[in-house]
Amino acid sequence: MIEGDRYCIDILNQIAAARAALGKVGTTILKSHMQGCVTSAIKEERSEQAIDELMDVLTKFMR
């Protein structure tokens, strides 16, 4: 779009749409991780490790 000399607002709208789409994908993957990996870790008495890992990824994801 930039090379095509498109209107700046159109480019910014596309960036916002891409961010929103990536956010939705990330949320879906995070939910799956919590339902699968985190749940399994808790059942296997590795909850502290799973929670620490989850907090790290949430901190990165929320930036």
MODELLER restraints for C-alpha pairs under 7 A, 6 or more apart:
rsr = mdl.restraints
at = mdl.atoms
rsr.add(forms.Gaussian(group=physical.xy_distance, feature=features.Distance(at['CA:1:A'], at['CA:11:A']), mean=6.60, stdev=0.5))
rsr.add(forms.Gaussian(group=physical.xy_distance, feature=features.Distance(at['CA:38:A'], at['CA:50:A']), mean=5.74, stdev=0.5))
rsr.add(forms.Gaussian(group=physical.xy_distance, feature=features.Distance(at['CA:41:A'], at['CA:47:A']), mean=5.63, stdev=0.5))
rsr.add(forms.Gaussian(group=physical.xy_distance, feature=features.Distance(at['CA:41:A'], at['CA:50:A']), mean=6.16, stdev=0.5))
